[in-house]
Amino acid sequence: MAHRSDSTSSSGERIEAEYARYTDAPPPYSEKQYEGKSENEQNHMRMTDYSKEIARMMGRQLVRGLKIDDAEEGKEAKVAE
């Protein structure tokens, strides 16, 4: 039984590494970076931050779904044996 959890965690780590580009994003702008910018520039910066955060959340959701699918396939393979 411990063997299955080891293989599940290693495949989960593999999935995380493979899809890291979807979950990693530069940090949002700091409030100091907004200082001295026009309203238009600030809006653009906030939209960029928003899109980064949405992409990060969607990436986490993708990885979570892949891990769940991978774990279910592992269970099905174990039952078939």
Backbone bond lengths (Angstrom), bond angles and torsions (degrees), N, CA, C in turn:
res aa  C-N    CA-C-N  psi(-1)  N-CA   C-N-CA  omega(-1)  CA-C   N-CA-C  phi
1 M - - - 1.455 - - 1.520 110.64 -
2 A 1.338 117.63 -38.11 1.462 120.20 179.03 1.517 110.69 -64.33
3 H 1.328 116.84 -30.46 1.463 120.56 -179.52 1.520 111.12 -62.92
4 R 1.350 116.99 -42.11 1.459 120.14 -179.48 1.522 111.15 -63.49
5 S 1.338 117.68 -42.77 1.464 119.46 -179.59 1.522 110.24 -66.68
6 D 1.345 117.75 -33.48 1.460 120.27 176.31 1.519 110.35 -64.27
7 S 1.328 117.39 -44.82 1.463 119.73 -178.76 1.526 110.76 -69.63
8 T 1.323 116.92 -34.02 1.460 120.16 177.88 1.517 110.50 -66.74
9 S 1.335 117.48 -42.87 1.465 119.59 179.88 1.520 110.93 -68.67
10 S 1.334 117.89 -36.85 1.461 119.26 179.34 1.527 110.66 -68.82
11 S 1.327 118.06 -37.06 1.460 119.36 176.86 1.520 110.24 -70.25
12 G 1.331 117.60 -32.79 1.461 120.96 175.35 1.514 111.09 -64.97
13 E 1.328 116.21 -40.75 1.468 120.07 177.12 1.525 110.22 -66.10
14 R 1.324 116.91 -38.52 1.461 121.21 179.09 1.525 109.86 -62.75
15 I 1.321 116.53 -43.83 1.468 121.54 179.08 1.528 109.68 -62.81
16 E 1.345 116.98 -44.94 1.468 119.77 179.21 1.518 111.20 -60.16
17 A 1.322 117.05 -43.43 1.467 120.27 -179.43 1.525 111.22 -66.29
18 E 1.327 116.15 -41.40 1.463 120.95 -177.88 1.526 112.22 -65.78
19 Y 1.321 116.42 -34.33 1.461 120.52 -176.47 1.534 112.81 -107.81
20 A 1.326 117.34 19.50 1.467 121.21 -178.74 1.524 111.71 -58.84
21 R 1.330 116.68 -32.96 1.475 118.58 -178.58 1.522 111.68 -63.18
22 Y 1.337 117.31 -21.11 1.468 119.99 178.66 1.522 112.12 -86.69
23 T 1.325 117.73 -22.71 1.464 120.24 -176.40 1.518 112.64 -102.28
24 D 1.329 117.60 -18.75 1.456 121.23 178.78 1.521 109.49 -96.57
25 A 1.303 115.82 134.84 1.462 120.86 177.48 1.519 107.47 -149.63
26 P 1.316 116.38 154.80 1.467 117.95 177.15 1.525 110.20 -59.65
27 P 1.331 116.39 151.92 1.476 118.38 179.55 1.524 110.99 -65.94
28 P 1.310 116.30 157.54 1.466 119.19 178.30 1.526 110.52 -65.17
29 Y 1.308 115.09 163.04 1.458 120.04 176.99 1.531 109.42 -63.22
30 S 1.323 115.91 145.43 1.464 119.31 175.00 1.534 108.27 -84.17
31 E 1.312 115.71 160.72 1.466 119.63 179.90 1.524 110.67 -59.69
32 K 1.330 116.83 -32.32 1.461 120.37 -179.66 1.527 111.08 -63.58
33 Q 1.323 117.12 -33.33 1.456 120.63 179.90 1.532 112.42 -69.36
34 Y 1.315 116.69 -20.89 1.467 120.83 178.62 1.527 112.16 -78.68
35 E 1.336 115.76 -21.69 1.464 119.93 -176.13 1.528 110.99 -62.83
36 G 1.318 115.56 136.33 1.458 121.10 176.70 1.523 114.09 80.46
37 K 1.306 117.58 3.77 1.466 121.11 179.63 1.521 109.45 -95.40
38 S 1.314 115.43 151.09 1.465 119.34 176.79 1.532 108.85 -70.98
39 E 1.305 115.94 166.39 1.472 120.62 179.57 1.529 110.14 -60.54
40 N 1.332 116.41 -38.97 1.462 121.43 178.68 1.535 111.13 -62.67
41 E 1.335 116.16 -45.18 1.463 120.46 179.17 1.525 110.95 -64.68
42 Q 1.328 116.40 -40.94 1.464 120.25 178.26 1.525 110.77 -63.05
43 N 1.325 117.38 -42.89 1.467 120.76 177.81 1.525 110.66 -60.30
44 H 1.332 115.90 -43.12 1.462 120.05 178.90 1.535 110.74 -62.32
45 M 1.323 116.88 -43.45 1.461 121.00 179.47 1.528 110.75 -63.48
46 R 1.328 116.92 -41.27 1.470 120.33 -179.92 1.535 111.14 -67.52
47 M 1.318 116.08 -38.23 1.474 119.33 176.44 1.528 110.75 -64.83
48 T 1.329 116.33 -38.74 1.465 120.35 177.33 1.524 110.15 -63.32
49 D 1.336 117.07 -45.14 1.466 121.20 177.21 1.530 110.67 -59.34
50 Y 1.313 115.48 -44.59 1.464 120.90 -179.08 1.533 110.40 -61.49
51 S 1.322 116.77 -45.07 1.470 119.25 -178.67 1.519 110.91 -67.15
52 K 1.335 117.94 -35.47 1.469 120.52 176.53 1.521 110.40 -63.06
53 E 1.329 116.00 -43.79 1.463 119.87 -178.20 1.528 111.08 -67.64
54 I 1.310 117.77 -40.20 1.469 120.89 177.15 1.534 109.53 -62.72
55 A 1.329 117.28 -44.85 1.463 120.97 178.67 1.525 110.81 -61.40
56 R 1.319 116.53 -40.16 1.467 120.94 178.86 1.527 110.51 -63.86
57 M 1.342 116.82 -44.95 1.465 120.40 -180.00 1.526 111.18 -64.98
58 M 1.306 116.83 -42.10 1.465 120.34 179.42 1.533 110.15 -65.61
59 G 1.312 117.06 -36.90 1.464 120.82 177.15 1.511 111.19 -63.60
60 R 1.333 116.81 -44.14 1.474 119.93 177.71 1.522 110.70 -61.63
61 Q 1.324 115.87 -40.79 1.458 120.19 179.79 1.533 110.46 -64.67
62 L 1.323 117.02 -40.34 1.458 122.00 177.47 1.523 110.56 -61.06
63 V 1.320 116.31 -48.77 1.464 120.72 -179.16 1.523 110.66 -63.50
64 R 1.331 116.98 -42.19 1.468 120.59 178.61 1.528 110.23 -60.81
65 G 1.325 116.47 -43.67 1.463 120.03 179.01 1.510 112.30 -64.53
66 L 1.317 117.25 -39.68 1.459 120.57 178.38 1.518 111.14 -66.19
67 K 1.324 116.91 -38.12 1.465 120.44 178.04 1.526 110.47 -64.44
68 I 1.328 116.19 -42.40 1.469 120.37 179.82 1.523 109.77 -63.77
69 D 1.335 117.06 -46.37 1.466 120.80 178.13 1.514 111.07 -60.02
70 D 1.327 117.08 -42.48 1.456 121.96 -179.28 1.527 110.37 -64.35
71 A 1.350 116.76 -41.60 1.459 121.17 179.66 1.529 110.50 -65.80
72 E 1.351 116.77 -40.49 1.462 119.86 179.07 1.523 111.18 -66.12
73 E 1.328 117.18 -38.28 1.465 120.13 177.53 1.512 109.99 -64.86
74 G 1.323 117.74 -36.90 1.462 121.72 177.63 1.521 111.48 -65.19
75 K 1.333 116.53 -39.07 1.471 120.62 177.27 1.520 110.72 -65.79
76 E 1.340 116.16 -43.36 1.468 120.34 179.72 1.521 110.89 -63.32
77 A 1.315 117.84 -39.79 1.458 121.70 179.01 1.526 110.00 -66.12
78 K 1.328 116.87 -39.61 1.464 121.30 179.52 1.527 110.96 -65.28
79 V 1.341 116.94 -40.38 1.468 121.54 179.13 1.528 109.94 -67.39
80 A 1.326 117.79 -37.96 1.452 122.09 -178.57 1.526 111.64 -66.07
81 E 1.334 117.21 -27.52 1.466 120.57 179.57 1.478 108.85 -71.46
